[in-house]
Amino acid sequence: MSDAVSIAVDTPSRSYQVTVGSGVLGRLGRLARATCGGQRACVVSDSNVAPLYAEAALGSLRAAGYEAGLLTFPAGEASKNVRTLSALLEGIAGLGLTRDDVVVALGGGVTGDMAGLAAALYLRGCQVVQVPTSLLAMVDSSVGGKTAIDLEAGKNLAGAFLQPSLVLADVDCLKSLSAGLLRDSCGEVVKHAVLDGPQMLRDLTEHPANESLEPGRMTALVARNVRIKRDVVADDERERGLRQTLNLGHTIGHAIEAASGFALGHGSSVAAGLCCMARACERKGWSEQGLAALVEGAVRAHGLPTGTDVPTDDLMRFAAHDKKRHADSVNVVVPLAPGKVEVRAVGLDGLRELIELGCGRD
C-alpha cells in the first residue's frame, strides 16, 4: 500500500476527510466506524462495480462490526431516475437502517448521486460515505455534497445537498476502468486545470492524466484535483456564488450530453462544452487571445472532443432547462484566462449567440 494522502474539507454543514491512495478500500470499515459510528451499513453500487469491489467493501465493514447489506442497480446514466431512487429507498428501509447508520456509495458518479440522494431523503437524512471508483468521481462528484437525479426535462434537475461524512478514493480501482471510461473522466480534470492556471494546463497537455495509472502519480493527481474543488466548496457550499465556477463548460456540456441521449459521457461532454465556451468567449473579446488554443490542446491530448455537431436549436432546448437558469437568463462561467473565470448572467439570446460562436467542430 503506497502512502495515502488525507485532505480536510470544511463546510458550514460538515467537516470531513478525503483519503486518497493505493489500497485504501481496505480501511473502509475502520474509518467508517471512527467517523460515522452506527450499527448497520448499506452499500449501494451498480451492476458493473459491485462484482469487482462489493465483497471487499462488505468484508471491511463487517470486520469493523457493521451489519452490512448490498443494494445494486443497472449501471449507466439511464438509471439515474426517480424509479431507481424509489427502489433504493425501499431497499434501505428493508435493511432496517436508522438515522445513526450509514449508506456507502461504491462506484462512479451515478452511484454517488443515487446513494447520496437516497441518504439525504431517508429519515430526512442519514450519513453517507463516498467510495468513488472512477477518476471522474474521485476528482469531482464525490466531494462537495451535490446529489441529484435526472428528469425528462434535463440532467440533475432534482436533488439535495448532503456532505459526505467520509470520502475514500482507492486509486487501484482505476485499473479496472476501460480506456474509454478513463479518458472520459479526464474532462473534469482539464476543467480543473483551466480553473487552476496555466501550469496545470501545460502539465496535462504534456502528460495527460490517462497516460499512466502508476499509483503514486494517480494519488498526487487526484489529491491535486480534490484540493482545487475543496477550496471552492469550502467558501460556497450551496452554490450561491464562487461554487458556480465549478460549472465551467457545463451549461453547454450538459446540453450536449442530454442531446446525445447520454450516449456521450459526462466528461467528454464537459470537455466539448469547455472548448465551445473558450472559443465563443475569445471571439466575443471576453477572454484573452490564445486561451481557446490552450484549452483545446489539453482536451485533444486526452483524446476528448473539442466540439459538437448537435444543432443549435437542440442545444438551446436542453440548455433552457438548465438548473442554473434564473427567469429569462442563465448563469454561464466565462473563462477569462487560465486561472481566472467569472460568472455572468446572459439572456437566452445571449446563450444562443455563445452556442453559435463556439460550437461545431474546429
Contacts in CASP RR format, 6 or more apart in sequence:
PFRMAT RR
TARGET T0000
AUTHOR 0000-0000-0000
METHOD contacts of the structure
MODEL  1
MSDAVSIAVDTPSRSYQVTVGSGVLGRLGRLARATCGGQRACVVSDSNVA
PLYAEAALGSLRAAGYEAGLLTFPAGEASKNVRTLSALLEGIAGLGLTRD
DVVVALGGGVTGDMAGLAAALYLRGCQVVQVPTSLLAMVDSSVGGKTAID
LEAGKNLAGAFLQPSLVLADVDCLKSLSAGLLRDSCGEVVKHAVLDGPQM
LRDLTEHPANESLEPGRMTALVARNVRIKRDVVADDERERGLRQTLNLGH
TIGHAIEAASGFALGHGSSVAAGLCCMARACERKGWSEQGLAALVEGAVR
AHGLPTGTDVPTDDLMRFAAHDKKRHADSVNVVVPLAPGKVEVRAVGLDG
LRELIELGCGRD
1 21 0 8 1.000
1 22 0 8 1.000
1 23 0 8 1.000
1 24 0 8 1.000
2 21 0 8 1.000
2 22 0 8 1.000
2 23 0 8 1.000
2 215 0 8 1.000
2 216 0 8 1.000
2 219 0 8 1.000
3 21 0 8 1.000
3 219 0 8 1.000
4 19 0 8 1.000
4 20 0 8 1.000
4 21 0 8 1.000
4 22 0 8 1.000
4 24 0 8 1.000
4 219 0 8 1.000
5 19 0 8 1.000
5 20 0 8 1.000
5 21 0 8 1.000
5 219 0 8 1.000
5 220 0 8 1.000
5 223 0 8 1.000
6 17 0 8 1.000
6 18 0 8 1.000
6 19 0 8 1.000
6 20 0 8 1.000
7 17 0 8 1.000
7 18 0 8 1.000
7 19 0 8 1.000
7 20 0 8 1.000
7 223 0 8 1.000
7 226 0 8 1.000
7 227 0 8 1.000
7 230 0 8 1.000
8 15 0 8 1.000
8 16 0 8 1.000
8 17 0 8 1.000
8 18 0 8 1.000
8 230 0 8 1.000
9 15 0 8 1.000
9 16 0 8 1.000
9 17 0 8 1.000
9 18 0 8 1.000
9 143 0 8 1.000
9 144 0 8 1.000
9 163 0 8 1.000
9 167 0 8 1.000
9 230 0 8 1.000
9 233 0 8 1.000
9 234 0 8 1.000
10 234 0 8 1.000
11 144 0 8 1.000
11 163 0 8 1.000
11 233 0 8 1.000
11 234 0 8 1.000
11 237 0 8 1.000
12 237 0 8 1.000
13 161 0 8 1.000
13 163 0 8 1.000
13 237 0 8 1.000
14 163 0 8 1.000
14 164 0 8 1.000
14 165 0 8 1.000
16 35 0 8 1.000
16 163 0 8 1.000
16 164 0 8 1.000
16 165 0 8 1.000
16 166 0 8 1.000
16 167 0 8 1.000
17 35 0 8 1.000
17 166 0 8 1.000
17 167 0 8 1.000
18 142 0 8 1.000
18 143 0 8 1.000
18 167 0 8 1.000
18 169 0 8 1.000
18 226 0 8 1.000
18 230 0 8 1.000
19 27 0 8 1.000
19 31 0 8 1.000
19 166 0 8 1.000
19 167 0 8 1.000
19 168 0 8 1.000
19 169 0 8 1.000
20 138 0 8 1.000
20 169 0 8 1.000
20 171 0 8 1.000
20 219 0 8 1.000
20 222 0 8 1.000
20 223 0 8 1.000
20 226 0 8 1.000
21 169 0 8 1.000
21 170 0 8 1.000
21 171 0 8 1.000
21 172 0 8 1.000
21 215 0 8 1.000
21 216 0 8 1.000
21 219 0 8 1.000
21 222 0 8 1.000
22 170 0 8 1.000
22 171 0 8 1.000
22 172 0 8 1.000
22 215 0 8 1.000
22 216 0 8 1.000
22 219 0 8 1.000
23 170 0 8 1.000
23 171 0 8 1.000
23 172 0 8 1.000
24 168 0 8 1.000
24 169 0 8 1.000
24 170 0 8 1.000
25 53 0 8 1.000
25 56 0 8 1.000
25 57 0 8 1.000
25 60 0 8 1.000
25 131 0 8 1.000
25 168 0 8 1.000
25 170 0 8 1.000
25 172 0 8 1.000
25 173 0 8 1.000
26 56 0 8 1.000
26 60 0 8 1.000
26 170 0 8 1.000
27 60 0 8 1.000
27 168 0 8 1.000
28 57 0 8 1.000
28 60 0 8 1.000
28 61 0 8 1.000
28 104 0 8 1.000
28 129 0 8 1.000
28 131 0 8 1.000
28 168 0 8 1.000
29 60 0 8 1.000
29 61 0 8 1.000
29 63 0 8 1.000
29 64 0 8 1.000
29 66 0 8 1.000
30 60 0 8 1.000
30 64 0 8 1.000
31 166 0 8 1.000
31 168 0 8 1.000
32 41 0 8 1.000
32 61 0 8 1.000
32 64 0 8 1.000
32 66 0 8 1.000
32 102 0 8 1.000
32 104 0 8 1.000
32 129 0 8 1.000
32 165 0 8 1.000
32 166 0 8 1.000
33 64 0 8 1.000
33 65 0 8 1.000
33 66 0 8 1.000
35 129 0 8 1.000
35 165 0 8 1.000
35 166 0 8 1.000
36 102 0 8 1.000
36 127 0 8 1.000
36 129 0 8 1.000
36 165 0 8 1.000
36 166 0 8 1.000
37 100 0 8 1.000
37 102 0 8 1.000
38 66 0 8 1.000
38 98 0 8 1.000
38 100 0 8 1.000
38 101 0 8 1.000
38 102 0 8 1.000
39 66 0 8 1.000
39 67 0 8 1.000
39 98 0 8 1.000
39 100 0 8 1.000
39 101 0 8 1.000
40 66 0 8 1.000
40 67 0 8 1.000
40 68 0 8 1.000
40 69 0 8 1.000
40 95 0 8 1.000
40 96 0 8 1.000
40 97 0 8 1.000
40 98 0 8 1.000
40 101 0 8 1.000
40 102 0 8 1.000
41 61 0 8 1.000
41 66 0 8 1.000
41 67 0 8 1.000
41 68 0 8 1.000
41 69 0 8 1.000
41 101 0 8 1.000
41 102 0 8 1.000
41 103 0 8 1.000
41 104 0 8 1.000
42 68 0 8 1.000
42 69 0 8 1.000
42 70 0 8 1.000
42 71 0 8 1.000
42 91 0 8 1.000
42 92 0 8 1.000
42 95 0 8 1.000
42 97 0 8 1.000
42 101 0 8 1.000
42 102 0 8 1.000
42 103 0 8 1.000
42 104 0 8 1.000
43 54 0 8 1.000
43 57 0 8 1.000
43 58 0 8 1.000
43 61 0 8 1.000
43 68 0 8 1.000
43 69 0 8 1.000
43 70 0 8 1.000
43 71 0 8 1.000
43 104 0 8 1.000
43 106 0 8 1.000
44 71 0 8 1.000
44 72 0 8 1.000
44 73 0 8 1.000
44 88 0 8 1.000
44 103 0 8 1.000
44 104 0 8 1.000
44 105 0 8 1.000
44 106 0 8 1.000
44 111 0 8 1.000
44 112 0 8 1.000
44 114 0 8 1.000
44 115 0 8 1.000
44 118 0 8 1.000
45 53 0 8 1.000
45 54 0 8 1.000
45 57 0 8 1.000
45 70 0 8 1.000
45 71 0 8 1.000
45 72 0 8 1.000
45 106 0 8 1.000
45 107 0 8 1.000
45 111 0 8 1.000
46 72 0 8 1.000
46 73 0 8 1.000
46 74 0 8 1.000
46 75 0 8 1.000
46 76 0 8 1.000
46 79 0 8 1.000
46 107 0 8 1.000
46 108 0 8 1.000
46 110 0 8 1.000
46 111 0 8 1.000
47 72 0 8 1.000
47 73 0 8 1.000
47 74 0 8 1.000
47 75 0 8 1.000
48 75 0 8 1.000
49 75 0 8 1.000
49 106 0 8 1.000
49 107 0 8 1.000
49 108 0 8 1.000
49 111 0 8 1.000
49 133 0 8 1.000
50 70 0 8 1.000
50 72 0 8 1.000
50 106 0 8 1.000
52 133 0 8 1.000
52 173 0 8 1.000
52 176 0 8 1.000
53 106 0 8 1.000
53 107 0 8 1.000
53 131 0 8 1.000
53 133 0 8 1.000
53 173 0 8 1.000
54 70 0 8 1.000
54 72 0 8 1.000
54 106 0 8 1.000
57 68 0 8 1.000
57 104 0 8 1.000
57 106 0 8 1.000
57 131 0 8 1.000
58 68 0 8 1.000
58 69 0 8 1.000
58 70 0 8 1.000
59 68 0 8 1.000
61 68 0 8 1.000
61 104 0 8 1.000
62 68 0 8 1.000
66 102 0 8 1.000
69 95 0 8 1.000
71 87 0 8 1.000
71 88 0 8 1.000
71 91 0 8 1.000
71 92 0 8 1.000
71 95 0 8 1.000
73 79 0 8 1.000
73 84 0 8 1.000
73 87 0 8 1.000
73 88 0 8 1.000
73 114 0 8 1.000
75 110 0 8 1.000
76 110 0 8 1.000
76 262 0 8 1.000
77 110 0 8 1.000
77 150 0 8 1.000
77 262 0 8 1.000
77 265 0 8 1.000
77 266 0 8 1.000
78 262 0 8 1.000
79 110 0 8 1.000
79 114 0 8 1.000
80 110 0 8 1.000
80 113 0 8 1.000
80 114 0 8 1.000
80 149 0 8 1.000
80 150 0 8 1.000
81 149 0 8 1.000
81 150 0 8 1.000
81 151 0 8 1.000
82 149 0 8 1.000
82 151 0 8 1.000
82 158 0 8 1.000
84 114 0 8 1.000
84 149 0 8 1.000
85 114 0 8 1.000
85 117 0 8 1.000
85 118 0 8 1.000
85 121 0 8 1.000
85 149 0 8 1.000
88 114 0 8 1.000
88 115 0 8 1.000
88 118 0 8 1.000
89 118 0 8 1.000
89 121 0 8 1.000
89 122 0 8 1.000
92 103 0 8 1.000
92 118 0 8 1.000
92 122 0 8 1.000
93 122 0 8 1.000
97 103 0 8 1.000
97 122 0 8 1.000
97 123 0 8 1.000
97 126 0 8 1.000
98 123 0 8 1.000
98 126 0 8 1.000
99 123 0 8 1.000
99 124 0 8 1.000
99 125 0 8 1.000
99 126 0 8 1.000
100 126 0 8 1.000
101 126 0 8 1.000
101 127 0 8 1.000
102 126 0 8 1.000
102 127 0 8 1.000
102 128 0 8 1.000
102 129 0 8 1.000
102 165 0 8 1.000
103 115 0 8 1.000
103 116 0 8 1.000
103 118 0 8 1.000
103 119 0 8 1.000
103 122 0 8 1.000
103 126 0 8 1.000
103 127 0 8 1.000
103 128 0 8 1.000
103 129 0 8 1.000
104 115 0 8 1.000
104 128 0 8 1.000
104 129 0 8 1.000
104 131 0 8 1.000
105 111 0 8 1.000
105 112 0 8 1.000
105 114 0 8 1.000
105 115 0 8 1.000
105 116 0 8 1.000
105 128 0 8 1.000
105 129 0 8 1.000
105 130 0 8 1.000
105 131 0 8 1.000
105 132 0 8 1.000
105 142 0 8 1.000
105 164 0 8 1.000
106 115 0 8 1.000
106 131 0 8 1.000
106 133 0 8 1.000
107 131 0 8 1.000
107 132 0 8 1.000
107 133 0 8 1.000
107 134 0 8 1.000
107 137 0 8 1.000
108 132 0 8 1.000
108 133 0 8 1.000
108 134 0 8 1.000
108 136 0 8 1.000
108 137 0 8 1.000
108 141 0 8 1.000
109 132 0 8 1.000
109 134 0 8 1.000
109 136 0 8 1.000
109 137 0 8 1.000
109 141 0 8 1.000
109 142 0 8 1.000
109 266 0 8 1.000
111 137 0 8 1.000
112 130 0 8 1.000
112 132 0 8 1.000
112 137 0 8 1.000
112 141 0 8 1.000
112 142 0 8 1.000
112 147 0 8 1.000
113 141 0 8 1.000
113 146 0 8 1.000
113 147 0 8 1.000
113 148 0 8 1.000
113 149 0 8 1.000
113 156 0 8 1.000
114 147 0 8 1.000
114 149 0 8 1.000
115 128 0 8 1.000
116 128 0 8 1.000
116 130 0 8 1.000
116 145 0 8 1.000
116 147 0 8 1.000
116 162 0 8 1.000
116 164 0 8 1.000
117 147 0 8 1.000
117 148 0 8 1.000
117 149 0 8 1.000
117 159 0 8 1.000
117 160 0 8 1.000
117 162 0 8 1.000
119 125 0 8 1.000
119 126 0 8 1.000
119 127 0 8 1.000
119 128 0 8 1.000
119 147 0 8 1.000
119 162 0 8 1.000
120 128 0 8 1.000
120 147 0 8 1.000
120 159 0 8 1.000
120 160 0 8 1.000
120 161 0 8 1.000
120 162 0 8 1.000
121 160 0 8 1.000
125 162 0 8 1.000
127 164 0 8 1.000
127 165 0 8 1.000
128 162 0 8 1.000
128 164 0 8 1.000
128 165 0 8 1.000
129 164 0 8 1.000
129 165 0 8 1.000
129 166 0 8 1.000
129 167 0 8 1.000
129 168 0 8 1.000
130 137 0 8 1.000
130 142 0 8 1.000
130 143 0 8 1.000
130 164 0 8 1.000
130 166 0 8 1.000
130 167 0 8 1.000
130 168 0 8 1.000
131 142 0 8 1.000
131 167 0 8 1.000
131 168 0 8 1.000
131 169 0 8 1.000
131 170 0 8 1.000
132 138 0 8 1.000
132 141 0 8 1.000
132 142 0 8 1.000
132 167 0 8 1.000
132 169 0 8 1.000
132 173 0 8 1.000
133 170 0 8 1.000
133 173 0 8 1.000
133 174 0 8 1.000
133 176 0 8 1.000
134 173 0 8 1.000
134 174 0 8 1.000
134 177 0 8 1.000
134 181 0 8 1.000
134 185 0 8 1.000
135 174 0 8 1.000
135 177 0 8 1.000
135 182 0 8 1.000
135 185 0 8 1.000
135 186 0 8 1.000
135 189 0 8 1.000
135 209 0 8 1.000
135 210 0 8 1.000
135 222 0 8 1.000
136 184 0 8 1.000
136 185 0 8 1.000
136 187 0 8 1.000
136 188 0 8 1.000
136 266 0 8 1.000
136 267 0 8 1.000
138 169 0 8 1.000
138 171 0 8 1.000
138 174 0 8 1.000
138 222 0 8 1.000
138 225 0 8 1.000
138 226 0 8 1.000
139 185 0 8 1.000
139 188 0 8 1.000
139 189 0 8 1.000
139 192 0 8 1.000
139 221 0 8 1.000
139 222 0 8 1.000
139 225 0 8 1.000
139 226 0 8 1.000
139 229 0 8 1.000
140 188 0 8 1.000
140 192 0 8 1.000
140 225 0 8 1.000
140 229 0 8 1.000
142 164 0 8 1.000
142 167 0 8 1.000
142 169 0 8 1.000
143 164 0 8 1.000
143 167 0 8 1.000
143 226 0 8 1.000
143 229 0 8 1.000
143 230 0 8 1.000
143 233 0 8 1.000
144 163 0 8 1.000
144 164 0 8 1.000
144 229 0 8 1.000
144 233 0 8 1.000
144 237 0 8 1.000
145 161 0 8 1.000
145 162 0 8 1.000
145 163 0 8 1.000
145 164 0 8 1.000
145 233 0 8 1.000
146 156 0 8 1.000
146 159 0 8 1.000
146 161 0 8 1.000
146 239 0 8 1.000
147 159 0 8 1.000
147 160 0 8 1.000
147 161 0 8 1.000
147 162 0 8 1.000
148 156 0 8 1.000
148 157 0 8 1.000
148 158 0 8 1.000
148 159 0 8 1.000
148 160 0 8 1.000
149 156 0 8 1.000
149 157 0 8 1.000
149 158 0 8 1.000
149 159 0 8 1.000
150 156 0 8 1.000
150 157 0 8 1.000
150 262 0 8 1.000
151 157 0 8 1.000
151 158 0 8 1.000
153 321 0 8 1.000
154 254 0 8 1.000
154 258 0 8 1.000
154 318 0 8 1.000
154 321 0 8 1.000
155 254 0 8 1.000
155 257 0 8 1.000
155 258 0 8 1.000
155 262 0 8 1.000
156 254 0 8 1.000
156 323 0 8 1.000
157 321 0 8 1.000
157 323 0 8 1.000
161 237 0 8 1.000
161 238 0 8 1.000
163 237 0 8 1.000
169 222 0 8 1.000
169 226 0 8 1.000
171 213 0 8 1.000
171 215 0 8 1.000
171 216 0 8 1.000
171 218 0 8 1.000
171 219 0 8 1.000
171 222 0 8 1.000
172 215 0 8 1.000
174 182 0 8 1.000
174 213 0 8 1.000
174 218 0 8 1.000
175 213 0 8 1.000
177 185 0 8 1.000
179 210 0 8 1.000
182 210 0 8 1.000
182 213 0 8 1.000
183 210 0 8 1.000
183 268 0 8 1.000
183 302 0 8 1.000
183 303 0 8 1.000
183 304 0 8 1.000
184 265 0 8 1.000
184 266 0 8 1.000
184 267 0 8 1.000
184 268 0 8 1.000
184 304 0 8 1.000
185 209 0 8 1.000
185 210 0 8 1.000
185 267 0 8 1.000
186 208 0 8 1.000
186 209 0 8 1.000
186 210 0 8 1.000
186 267 0 8 1.000
186 271 0 8 1.000
186 302 0 8 1.000
186 304 0 8 1.000
187 267 0 8 1.000
187 268 0 8 1.000
187 270 0 8 1.000
187 271 0 8 1.000
187 274 0 8 1.000
187 299 0 8 1.000
187 302 0 8 1.000
187 304 0 8 1.000
188 225 0 8 1.000
188 266 0 8 1.000
188 267 0 8 1.000
188 270 0 8 1.000
189 204 0 8 1.000
189 209 0 8 1.000
189 221 0 8 1.000
189 225 0 8 1.000
189 302 0 8 1.000
190 201 0 8 1.000
190 204 0 8 1.000
190 271 0 8 1.000
190 274 0 8 1.000
190 295 0 8 1.000
190 298 0 8 1.000
190 299 0 8 1.000
190 302 0 8 1.000
190 304 0 8 1.000
191 246 0 8 1.000
191 248 0 8 1.000
191 249 0 8 1.000
191 270 0 8 1.000
191 271 0 8 1.000
191 274 0 8 1.000
192 200 0 8 1.000
192 225 0 8 1.000
192 228 0 8 1.000
192 229 0 8 1.000
193 200 0 8 1.000
193 201 0 8 1.000
193 203 0 8 1.000
193 204 0 8 1.000
193 298 0 8 1.000
193 338 0 8 1.000
194 201 0 8 1.000
194 248 0 8 1.000
194 274 0 8 1.000
194 278 0 8 1.000
194 295 0 8 1.000
194 335 0 8 1.000
194 338 0 8 1.000
194 339 0 8 1.000
194 341 0 8 1.000
195 228 0 8 1.000
195 232 0 8 1.000
195 245 0 8 1.000
195 246 0 8 1.000
195 248 0 8 1.000
195 339 0 8 1.000
195 341 0 8 1.000
196 228 0 8 1.000
196 338 0 8 1.000
196 339 0 8 1.000
197 338 0 8 1.000
197 339 0 8 1.000
198 294 0 8 1.000
198 338 0 8 1.000
198 339 0 8 1.000
200 224 0 8 1.000
201 294 0 8 1.000
201 295 0 8 1.000
201 298 0 8 1.000
201 338 0 8 1.000
204 298 0 8 1.000
204 301 0 8 1.000
204 302 0 8 1.000
205 294 0 8 1.000
205 297 0 8 1.000
205 298 0 8 1.000
205 301 0 8 1.000
206 301 0 8 1.000
208 301 0 8 1.000
208 302 0 8 1.000
208 303 0 8 1.000
209 221 0 8 1.000
209 302 0 8 1.000
210 302 0 8 1.000
212 218 0 8 1.000
229 246 0 8 1.000
232 242 0 8 1.000
232 243 0 8 1.000
232 245 0 8 1.000
232 246 0 8 1.000
233 243 0 8 1.000
235 242 0 8 1.000
235 243 0 8 1.000
236 242 0 8 1.000
236 243 0 8 1.000
236 244 0 8 1.000
237 243 0 8 1.000
241 343 0 8 1.000
244 324 0 8 1.000
244 331 0 8 1.000
244 333 0 8 1.000
244 343 0 8 1.000
245 333 0 8 1.000
245 341 0 8 1.000
245 342 0 8 1.000
245 343 0 8 1.000
247 324 0 8 1.000
247 331 0 8 1.000
247 333 0 8 1.000
248 274 0 8 1.000
248 277 0 8 1.000
248 333 0 8 1.000
248 335 0 8 1.000
248 341 0 8 1.000
249 270 0 8 1.000
249 273 0 8 1.000
249 274 0 8 1.000
249 276 0 8 1.000
249 277 0 8 1.000
249 333 0 8 1.000
250 270 0 8 1.000
250 273 0 8 1.000
250 324 0 8 1.000
250 333 0 8 1.000
251 277 0 8 1.000
251 319 0 8 1.000
251 322 0 8 1.000
251 324 0 8 1.000
251 330 0 8 1.000
251 331 0 8 1.000
251 332 0 8 1.000
251 333 0 8 1.000
251 351 0 8 1.000
252 272 0 8 1.000
252 273 0 8 1.000
252 276 0 8 1.000
252 277 0 8 1.000
252 315 0 8 1.000
252 319 0 8 1.000
252 354 0 8 1.000
252 355 0 8 1.000
252 359 0 8 1.000
253 269 0 8 1.000
253 270 0 8 1.000
253 272 0 8 1.000
253 273 0 8 1.000
253 274 0 8 1.000
253 276 0 8 1.000
254 269 0 8 1.000
254 318 0 8 1.000
254 319 0 8 1.000
254 322 0 8 1.000
255 310 0 8 1.000
255 314 0 8 1.000
255 315 0 8 1.000
255 316 0 8 1.000
255 317 0 8 1.000
255 318 0 8 1.000
255 319 0 8 1.000
255 322 0 8 1.000
256 264 0 8 1.000
256 269 0 8 1.000
256 272 0 8 1.000
256 273 0 8 1.000
256 308 0 8 1.000
256 310 0 8 1.000
256 315 0 8 1.000
257 264 0 8 1.000
257 265 0 8 1.000
257 266 0 8 1.000
257 269 0 8 1.000
258 318 0 8 1.000
259 310 0 8 1.000
259 314 0 8 1.000
259 315 0 8 1.000
259 318 0 8 1.000
260 269 0 8 1.000
260 310 0 8 1.000
264 272 0 8 1.000
264 305 0 8 1.000
267 304 0 8 1.000
268 304 0 8 1.000
268 305 0 8 1.000
271 299 0 8 1.000
271 302 0 8 1.000
271 304 0 8 1.000
271 305 0 8 1.000
271 306 0 8 1.000
272 304 0 8 1.000
272 305 0 8 1.000
272 306 0 8 1.000
272 307 0 8 1.000
272 308 0 8 1.000
273 307 0 8 1.000
273 308 0 8 1.000
273 359 0 8 1.000
274 295 0 8 1.000
274 299 0 8 1.000
274 335 0 8 1.000
275 292 0 8 1.000
275 295 0 8 1.000
275 296 0 8 1.000
275 299 0 8 1.000
275 305 0 8 1.000
275 306 0 8 1.000
275 307 0 8 1.000
275 358 0 8 1.000
275 362 0 8 1.000
276 307 0 8 1.000
276 308 0 8 1.000
276 354 0 8 1.000
276 355 0 8 1.000
276 358 0 8 1.000
276 359 0 8 1.000
276 360 0 8 1.000
277 332 0 8 1.000
277 333 0 8 1.000
277 334 0 8 1.000
277 335 0 8 1.000
277 354 0 8 1.000
277 358 0 8 1.000
278 287 0 8 1.000
278 291 0 8 1.000
278 292 0 8 1.000
278 295 0 8 1.000
278 296 0 8 1.000
278 335 0 8 1.000
279 292 0 8 1.000
279 357 0 8 1.000
279 358 0 8 1.000
279 362 0 8 1.000
280 353 0 8 1.000
280 354 0 8 1.000
280 355 0 8 1.000
280 357 0 8 1.000
280 358 0 8 1.000
280 359 0 8 1.000
281 287 0 8 1.000
281 291 0 8 1.000
281 334 0 8 1.000
281 335 0 8 1.000
281 336 0 8 1.000
281 354 0 8 1.000
282 288 0 8 1.000
282 289 0 8 1.000
282 290 0 8 1.000
282 291 0 8 1.000
282 292 0 8 1.000
283 357 0 8 1.000
283 358 0 8 1.000
284 353 0 8 1.000
284 354 0 8 1.000
284 357 0 8 1.000
286 334 0 8 1.000
286 336 0 8 1.000
287 334 0 8 1.000
287 335 0 8 1.000
287 336 0 8 1.000
287 337 0 8 1.000
288 336 0 8 1.000
288 337 0 8 1.000
291 335 0 8 1.000
291 336 0 8 1.000
291 337 0 8 1.000
291 338 0 8 1.000
294 338 0 8 1.000
295 335 0 8 1.000
296 306 0 8 1.000
296 362 0 8 1.000
299 305 0 8 1.000
299 306 0 8 1.000
300 306 0 8 1.000
306 361 0 8 1.000
306 362 0 8 1.000
307 359 0 8 1.000
307 360 0 8 1.000
307 361 0 8 1.000
307 362 0 8 1.000
308 315 0 8 1.000
308 359 0 8 1.000
308 360 0 8 1.000
308 361 0 8 1.000
309 360 0 8 1.000
309 361 0 8 1.000
310 359 0 8 1.000
312 352 0 8 1.000
312 355 0 8 1.000
312 356 0 8 1.000
312 359 0 8 1.000
315 355 0 8 1.000
315 359 0 8 1.000
316 348 0 8 1.000
316 351 0 8 1.000
316 352 0 8 1.000
316 355 0 8 1.000
319 330 0 8 1.000
319 351 0 8 1.000
319 355 0 8 1.000
320 330 0 8 1.000
320 348 0 8 1.000
322 330 0 8 1.000
324 330 0 8 1.000
324 331 0 8 1.000
324 332 0 8 1.000
325 331 0 8 1.000
326 345 0 8 1.000
328 347 0 8 1.000
328 348 0 8 1.000
329 345 0 8 1.000
329 346 0 8 1.000
329 347 0 8 1.000
329 348 0 8 1.000
330 345 0 8 1.000
330 346 0 8 1.000
330 347 0 8 1.000
330 348 0 8 1.000
330 351 0 8 1.000
331 343 0 8 1.000
331 344 0 8 1.000
331 345 0 8 1.000
332 343 0 8 1.000
332 344 0 8 1.000
332 345 0 8 1.000
332 346 0 8 1.000
332 351 0 8 1.000
332 354 0 8 1.000
333 341 0 8 1.000
333 342 0 8 1.000
333 343 0 8 1.000
334 341 0 8 1.000
334 342 0 8 1.000
334 343 0 8 1.000
334 344 0 8 1.000
335 341 0 8 1.000
336 342 0 8 1.000
346 354 0 8 1.000
END
